[in-house]
Amino acid sequence: MEILKILHLLGVIIWIGGMFFAYMVLRPVVNQQLQQPEMFKFWQAVFGSFFHWVWLSITIILASGFHMIAELGGLGKLPFNVYLMVALGMMMMMIFIYVFFTAYRKFKRFVAAEEWQSAGIVLVQIRVLIGLNLIIGLVTVAIAVLDT
């Protein structure tokens, strides 16, 4: 069970830490240092790299989480805070799936077509959704920590 907890935590750290870095550190610097279209090309490359890590994190989080739930006796035997963490985690995953398969794909198409205004609109949508996921992730971590 301890190895599962470590793997789970590493997946969470990579995902939430990456969002925090991108949103709170990288975004303000990029907005200050780069102009369109370089900024859009930069974000396309960053998202392309980071989203691979998010998929890996989601895989690790789901696999370790479901194994830990099974070891605890299944969904019927979990305390409320664990249900809450599962629900929030699933919400984060659904938001990411939307970002990846809808918003990010649109963003890439607009960048490739050099439709900078449309790329900017979609980038704002991605930014808002990543910000929302960051908040949900931090709340989920707080729930986990307060339970220990």
trRosetta pair geometry for C-beta under 8 A, 3 or more apart (Angstrom, degrees):
i j d omega theta_ij theta_ji phi_ij phi_ji
1 4 5.5 -56 -154 37 37 115
1 5 6.4 40 150 -22 69 103
1 68 6.5 92 -144 -119 86 85
1 71 5.7 -174 -93 131 104 162
2 5 5.6 -51 -150 33 35 113
2 6 6.5 35 152 -19 66 103
3 6 5.6 -52 -149 35 34 112
3 7 6.4 34 153 -17 66 105
4 7 5.8 -54 -146 38 31 110
4 8 6.1 35 154 -22 65 108
4 64 4.5 158 -165 -156 79 92
4 67 5.3 -136 -124 92 139 121
4 68 5.1 170 132 -64 138 95
4 71 7.6 167 31 5 163 146
5 8 5.6 -54 -145 37 29 114
5 9 6.1 28 156 -18 64 108
5 64 7.5 168 -66 172 19 125
5 68 7.1 93 -70 -95 69 137
6 9 5.8 -56 -146 39 28 110
6 10 6.3 30 154 -20 64 106
7 10 5.7 -54 -147 35 30 112
7 11 6.5 32 154 -19 63 104
7 60 5.4 -135 166 -174 96 107
7 63 7.8 -54 131 87 136 101
7 64 4.5 -178 92 -81 111 144
8 11 5.9 -57 -156 34 29 111
8 12 6.5 26 151 -16 64 108
8 60 7.1 -175 -97 140 36 89
8 61 6.0 83 -142 -125 69 57
8 64 4.0 -147 -65 110 86 137
8 65 6.0 112 -119 -62 121 71
8 68 6.9 -15 -50 -20 149 142
9 12 5.6 -55 -148 38 34 112
9 13 6.1 35 154 -22 68 106
10 13 5.7 -51 -142 36 31 112
10 14 6.3 32 159 -20 64 105
10 60 6.8 -61 84 143 94 152
11 14 6.0 -55 -149 34 27 109
11 15 6.4 17 158 -11 63 111
11 56 7.7 -145 -123 122 90 69
11 57 4.2 136 -164 -157 78 70
11 58 7.4 162 -175 -46 122 16
11 59 7.8 -147 -124 66 133 54
11 60 3.7 -170 -77 89 128 115
11 61 4.1 -158 120 -55 144 81
11 64 7.0 180 5 25 137 131
12 15 6.1 -64 -148 42 28 105
12 16 5.8 5 168 1 69 115
12 57 7.3 142 -60 -171 22 113
12 61 6.3 103 -59 -100 73 116
12 137 7.4 162 -163 -162 87 104
12 140 7.9 -136 -142 107 125 119
12 141 6.8 143 163 -87 132 99
13 16 6.5 -61 -129 50 22 94
13 17 5.1 19 172 -15 62 125
14 17 6.2 -54 -125 45 14 108
14 18 6.0 18 164 -22 55 114
14 53 5.7 -129 162 167 120 111
14 56 7.5 -43 112 89 155 102
14 57 4.8 -154 81 -88 115 122
15 18 6.0 -61 -150 34 20 110
15 19 6.7 15 155 -14 60 106
15 53 7.5 -177 -84 127 60 91
15 54 5.6 87 -118 -123 93 72
15 57 4.1 167 -52 136 105 161
15 58 7.4 94 -85 -53 142 67
15 61 7.5 -24 -7 -39 144 138
15 92 8.0 91 147 152 140 137
15 137 6.9 -151 113 -124 102 145
16 19 5.7 -53 -149 36 34 110
16 20 6.3 35 153 -21 66 105
16 134 6.8 117 -149 -133 74 63
16 137 4.1 -178 -104 152 110 140
16 138 6.8 141 -160 -64 129 62
16 141 6.7 84 -145 -43 179 132
17 20 5.6 -52 -146 35 32 112
17 21 6.3 31 156 -17 65 106
18 21 5.8 -53 -145 38 30 110
18 22 6.2 25 158 -15 65 109
18 50 5.5 153 174 -151 132 111
18 53 6.3 149 -72 99 162 135
18 54 7.2 -129 77 -69 148 86
19 22 5.8 -58 -143 41 30 108
19 23 5.8 16 163 -11 67 116
19 130 5.6 -169 -144 -177 103 95
19 133 6.1 -127 -126 99 159 104
19 134 4.4 -162 133 -85 127 96
19 137 6.7 121 49 28 146 154
20 23 6.2 -65 -138 44 23 102
20 24 5.5 -16 179 15 65 121
20 25 7.7 49 134 -3 67 100
20 134 6.1 132 -74 -143 63 121
21 24 6.9 -65 -117 51 14 86
21 25 5.1 -38 -160 37 57 123
21 26 6.0 52 144 -15 74 106
22 25 7.5 -16 -53 53 7 80
22 26 4.9 -38 -134 45 43 128
22 27 6.3 66 156 -38 59 94
22 46 6.8 138 -124 158 115 131
22 50 6.6 16 -65 -102 142 167
22 130 6.8 -64 96 166 126 148
23 26 7.7 35 -2 47 16 87
23 27 5.6 0 -148 -4 29 135
23 127 7.5 130 -119 -155 89 78
23 130 5.9 -172 -74 123 114 113
23 131 5.9 136 -138 -89 141 73
23 134 5.7 -68 11 -48 159 160
24 27 7.3 51 -15 33 9 106
24 28 7.6 -11 175 -4 32 112
25 28 7.2 -83 -170 35 16 98
25 29 6.9 -1 157 -5 58 117
26 29 6.0 -72 -154 43 32 107
26 30 5.9 27 159 -20 73 112
26 46 7.1 148 156 -142 152 154
27 30 5.9 -58 -141 38 26 109
27 31 6.2 25 162 -18 64 109
27 127 7.1 104 -127 -129 143 115
28 31 5.8 -57 -145 38 29 111
28 32 6.3 24 157 -16 64 111
29 32 5.8 -63 -150 40 30 108
29 33 5.8 4 163 -2 69 120
30 33 6.2 -69 -131 48 25 96
30 34 5.3 -25 -171 25 69 117
30 39 6.0 118 161 -137 100 92
30 42 6.1 -172 -143 108 124 144
30 43 7.2 108 162 -64 159 90
31 34 7.5 -50 -93 51 13 80
31 39 7.2 62 -99 -136 45 138
34 38 4.7 -128 -164 101 108 107
34 39 4.1 148 114 -77 115 80
34 42 5.8 -64 -134 0 177 149
35 38 6.1 60 65 36 57 105
35 39 6.3 -120 119 -21 10 109
36 39 5.5 -56 -81 36 50 108
36 40 6.1 40 -133 -14 80 106
36 116 5.0 90 176 -162 134 132
36 119 8.0 142 -138 81 116 123
36 120 7.1 -39 -94 -69 138 114
37 40 5.2 -52 -164 39 67 113
37 41 6.0 66 140 -21 85 102
37 111 7.3 134 -170 -144 109 80
37 114 6.7 -44 -102 -135 156 80
37 116 5.6 -108 -92 -98 93 117
37 119 7.8 58 -135 66 89 157
38 41 5.7 -58 -148 41 34 110
38 42 6.1 40 153 -25 68 106
39 42 5.6 -54 -149 33 29 115
39 43 6.5 25 156 -15 64 105
40 43 5.9 -54 -146 38 32 107
40 44 6.4 37 153 -23 64 104
40 107 7.7 -159 -162 -177 98 94
40 110 7.9 -95 -170 106 142 98
40 111 5.0 -174 144 -108 116 106
40 116 6.5 -146 -20 -130 153 78
40 119 4.8 31 -134 145 142 142
40 120 7.4 -82 -81 -67 117 64
40 123 6.8 -113 -113 -60 84 141
41 44 5.6 -50 -148 32 32 115
41 45 6.6 30 154 -16 63 104
41 111 6.3 143 -83 -166 59 127
42 45 5.9 -61 -157 37 30 108
42 46 6.3 28 150 -18 67 108
43 46 5.4 -52 -141 39 36 113
43 47 6.0 35 160 -17 69 105
43 107 7.7 -81 111 170 114 138
43 123 6.2 63 104 -127 166 119
44 47 6.1 -55 -144 39 26 107
44 48 6.2 30 155 -23 61 110
44 107 6.7 -173 -95 132 88 107
44 108 6.0 114 -138 -102 115 73
44 111 5.2 -85 -61 27 144 176
45 48 5.6 -54 -146 35 29 115
45 49 6.5 22 158 -12 63 106
46 49 6.1 -64 -154 40 28 104
46 50 5.9 15 159 -10 69 115
47 50 5.8 -60 -133 46 29 104
47 51 5.5 30 169 -25 68 112
47 104 5.8 -167 154 -131 142 118
47 107 7.5 47 45 91 164 147
47 126 7.4 -36 -99 -179 142 151
48 51 6.4 -50 -135 31 17 109
48 52 7.4 24 156 -21 51 100
49 52 6.3 -57 -168 23 33 110
49 53 7.3 22 146 -9 64 105
50 53 5.6 -60 -161 38 44 111
50 54 6.4 46 144 -24 74 102
51 54 5.1 -44 -144 32 42 116
51 55 6.5 47 155 -20 66 97
51 100 5.8 136 -155 -110 133 106
51 104 6.9 53 -74 -126 157 168
52 55 5.9 -51 -154 33 32 111
52 56 6.6 31 148 -15 63 105
53 56 5.5 -52 -148 38 36 113
53 57 6.1 40 151 -22 67 105
54 57 5.5 -53 -146 37 32 114
54 58 6.3 35 154 -21 66 103
54 96 6.0 -158 162 -158 137 141
54 100 7.8 -158 88 -70 135 127
55 58 5.7 -51 -145 34 31 111
55 59 6.5 34 154 -20 62 104
56 59 5.7 -55 -152 34 31 113
56 60 6.4 27 153 -15 66 107
57 60 5.8 -58 -148 40 31 108
57 61 6.0 30 155 -20 68 109
58 61 5.6 -54 -140 39 29 111
58 62 6.1 26 161 -15 65 108
58 93 5.8 111 -134 -118 122 106
58 96 7.1 -156 -70 84 137 153
59 62 6.2 -58 -145 39 24 106
59 63 6.1 17 161 -13 63 113
60 63 6.0 -59 -141 42 26 106
60 64 5.9 13 166 -7 65 114
61 64 6.4 -62 -139 45 21 100
61 65 5.7 21 162 -21 61 119
61 89 6.6 -157 156 -165 132 131
62 65 5.8 -59 -136 40 22 111
62 66 6.1 15 168 -12 63 109
62 93 8.0 64 -65 -94 112 153
63 66 6.4 -60 -145 39 22 102
63 67 6.4 20 157 -16 60 111
64 67 5.7 -58 -148 39 31 112
64 68 6.3 30 155 -19 67 107
65 68 5.8 -57 -148 36 29 108
65 69 6.4 30 153 -19 65 105
65 86 7.1 142 174 -106 133 87
65 89 7.2 -179 -103 116 165 167
66 69 5.5 -48 -144 35 36 114
66 70 6.4 40 154 -20 64 103
67 70 5.7 -53 -150 36 32 112
67 71 6.4 31 152 -18 65 106
68 71 5.6 -54 -147 38 34 112
68 72 6.4 28 154 -16 65 108
69 72 5.8 -61 -149 40 31 108
69 74 6.5 44 151 -136 87 23
69 75 6.2 15 179 -71 126 61
69 78 6.6 -30 -135 -72 90 128
69 82 7.6 150 -101 163 91 132
69 86 7.8 55 -81 -86 136 134
70 73 7.9 132 -179 1 28 8
70 74 6.4 27 -118 -78 46 59
72 77 5.9 -165 137 94 86 110
72 78 6.3 72 114 -89 138 77
72 82 7.9 -104 92 -153 169 173
73 76 7.2 -83 126 70 96 81
73 77 3.7 3 90 39 122 155
74 77 5.9 84 63 15 68 99
74 78 7.9 -111 110 -30 40 92
75 78 6.0 -45 -155 1 40 119
75 83 8.0 82 -162 -96 86 91
78 82 4.2 -108 -179 79 116 132
78 83 5.8 138 105 -49 123 80
78 86 7.9 37 140 -15 165 135
79 82 5.3 97 61 5 71 101
79 83 7.6 -133 105 -2 40 88
79 147 7.6 147 91 -143 141 130
80 83 5.5 -55 -154 36 40 113
80 84 6.2 41 150 -22 70 105
81 84 5.4 -51 -149 35 35 117
81 85 6.5 37 152 -20 66 102
81 143 5.5 179 -163 175 99 104
81 144 7.8 151 155 -87 115 39
81 146 7.8 -144 -138 82 145 96
81 147 4.9 166 118 -83 160 131
82 85 5.6 -49 -147 35 35 111
82 86 6.4 38 151 -20 65 103
83 86 5.7 -55 -150 36 31 112
83 87 6.3 30 153 -19 66 107
84 87 5.8 -54 -147 37 30 110
84 88 6.3 25 157 -14 65 108
84 143 5.8 -131 103 -162 123 158
85 88 5.9 -56 -143 41 30 107
85 89 6.0 32 157 -20 65 110
85 140 5.4 103 -134 -156 75 94
85 143 5.6 -165 -73 98 92 131
85 144 6.1 77 -104 -67 140 90
86 89 5.8 -58 -145 39 26 112
86 90 6.3 26 156 -18 63 107
87 90 5.9 -55 -148 36 28 109
87 91 6.4 32 152 -22 63 105
88 91 5.5 -51 -149 33 33 115
88 92 6.5 37 151 -21 64 102
88 136 5.4 -177 -170 -180 99 99
88 137 8.0 161 148 -85 112 33
88 139 6.6 -134 -148 92 153 105
88 140 4.4 -172 107 -83 138 110
88 143 7.5 139 17 19 152 148
89 92 5.6 -51 -151 33 33 113
89 93 6.5 33 151 -19 65 104
89 140 6.2 110 -61 -139 76 154
90 93 5.5 -52 -148 36 35 113
90 94 6.4 36 153 -20 66 103
91 94 5.8 -54 -149 35 31 110
91 95 6.5 32 152 -18 64 104
91 136 6.1 -125 96 -162 117 154
92 95 5.7 -55 -151 36 32 111
92 96 6.3 30 152 -17 65 106
92 133 5.1 99 -140 -144 87 92
92 136 5.2 -172 -75 102 97 131
92 137 6.0 83 -109 -68 147 85
92 140 7.5 -62 -29 -19 137 151
93 96 5.6 -54 -147 38 33 111
93 97 6.2 37 152 -23 66 103
94 97 5.6 -48 -145 33 32 114
94 98 6.6 35 153 -18 62 102
95 98 5.8 -55 -155 35 32 111
95 99 6.4 32 149 -19 66 105
95 129 5.5 180 -180 -172 106 103
95 132 6.4 -141 -147 95 156 115
95 133 5.1 -168 97 -76 141 105
95 136 7.7 140 9 27 150 151
96 99 5.4 -53 -147 37 35 113
96 100 6.0 30 157 -17 69 108
96 133 6.5 81 -60 -111 85 152
97 100 5.9 -56 -141 40 28 108
97 101 5.9 -2 171 7 66 115
98 101 6.8 -69 -130 51 20 88
98 102 5.3 -28 -173 28 62 123
98 103 6.7 50 137 -6 75 102
98 129 7.1 -131 89 -148 111 153
99 102 7.2 -62 -106 54 8 82
99 103 4.9 -42 -141 47 50 121
99 104 5.7 60 152 -27 68 102
99 126 5.8 97 -147 -129 105 80
99 129 5.1 -178 -78 108 113 144
99 130 7.1 88 -116 -60 157 79
100 103 7.9 27 -8 51 14 81
100 104 5.3 -18 -135 26 32 135
100 105 7.8 55 150 -29 43 89
101 104 7.5 39 -10 46 14 98
101 105 6.3 -1 -179 -15 32 126
102 105 6.3 -71 -149 35 10 106
102 106 6.6 5 159 -13 55 109
103 106 5.8 -58 -152 37 30 110
103 107 6.2 33 152 -23 66 107
103 122 5.6 163 -164 -169 80 96
103 125 5.3 -146 -130 107 130 118
103 126 5.0 164 140 -75 134 86
103 129 6.9 173 6 19 165 149
104 107 5.3 -50 -146 34 34 117
104 108 6.4 35 155 -19 65 102
104 126 6.6 90 -73 -105 70 130
105 108 5.8 -51 -148 35 31 110
105 109 6.5 32 152 -18 63 105
106 109 5.7 -58 -152 37 32 111
106 110 6.2 28 154 -17 68 107
106 118 7.8 -110 162 155 101 106
106 122 4.9 -160 104 -118 112 150
107 110 5.9 -59 -148 38 29 108
107 111 6.3 27 155 -18 65 107
107 119 5.9 83 -150 -142 67 75
107 122 4.4 -160 -79 115 81 132
107 123 6.2 102 -124 -68 122 68
107 126 6.4 -2 -55 -35 147 140
108 111 5.8 -54 -145 37 30 110
108 112 6.2 30 157 -18 65 108
109 112 5.8 -57 -147 38 29 110
109 113 6.2 14 158 -6 65 113
110 113 5.9 -63 -141 48 29 102
110 115 4.4 -90 -154 69 81 102
110 116 7.6 142 156 -82 102 17
110 118 4.3 -144 -129 100 134 105
110 119 3.9 -178 117 -69 123 78
110 122 6.2 158 15 18 148 137
111 114 7.4 26 -178 -78 32 37
111 115 8.0 -80 -52 47 19 68
111 119 5.2 95 -66 -113 68 138
115 118 4.2 2 132 34 114 118
115 119 6.1 141 91 -24 69 89
116 119 5.4 -53 -142 38 33 115
116 120 6.3 39 157 -24 65 103
117 120 5.7 -53 -153 32 30 114
117 121 6.8 31 150 -20 63 102
118 121 5.7 -50 -150 32 36 112
118 122 6.5 28 155 -12 66 105
119 122 6.0 -60 -149 42 31 106
119 123 6.1 36 152 -25 66 108
120 123 5.5 -51 -143 33 31 115
120 124 6.7 35 156 -21 62 100
121 124 5.9 -53 -158 30 31 111
121 125 6.9 30 146 -17 63 104
122 125 5.4 -51 -153 34 41 115
122 126 6.4 42 150 -19 69 101
123 126 5.6 -50 -147 36 35 112
123 127 6.2 39 152 -23 65 105
124 127 5.5 -53 -147 36 32 115
124 128 6.4 33 154 -20 65 103
125 128 5.9 -53 -149 34 30 110
125 129 6.4 23 156 -13 64 109
126 129 5.9 -61 -148 41 30 107
126 130 6.1 28 155 -17 67 108
127 130 5.9 -55 -144 38 27 108
127 131 6.3 31 154 -20 62 107
128 131 5.6 -56 -150 37 29 114
128 132 6.4 31 151 -19 64 104
129 132 5.5 -48 -146 35 35 113
129 133 6.3 35 153 -17 65 104
130 133 5.6 -52 -145 39 33 112
130 134 6.3 41 151 -25 64 103
131 134 5.5 -50 -148 31 31 115
131 135 6.7 30 154 -17 63 102
132 135 5.8 -55 -153 35 32 109
132 136 6.4 29 152 -15 66 106
133 136 5.6 -53 -144 40 34 111
133 137 6.0 38 155 -22 66 108
134 137 5.7 -56 -146 37 28 113
134 138 6.4 26 156 -18 64 105
135 138 5.9 -55 -147 36 30 108
135 139 6.4 30 154 -17 64 106
136 139 5.8 -56 -150 38 31 112
136 140 6.3 34 152 -22 65 107
137 140 5.6 -54 -148 35 31 114
137 141 6.5 32 154 -18 65 103
138 141 5.6 -49 -148 35 34 112
138 142 6.4 38 151 -21 64 103
139 142 5.5 -52 -151 34 33 114
139 143 6.6 37 150 -21 65 101
140 143 5.7 -49 -151 32 33 113
140 144 6.6 34 150 -18 64 104
141 144 5.6 -54 -151 36 35 113
141 145 6.2 29 154 -17 68 107
142 145 5.8 -56 -143 40 31 107
142 146 6.0 28 160 -19 66 110
143 146 6.0 -57 -141 38 26 108
143 147 6.5 29 157 -24 60 108
144 147 6.0 -62 -157 30 27 112
144 148 7.2 24 152 -24 62 104
145 148 6.0 -56 -157 24 37 110
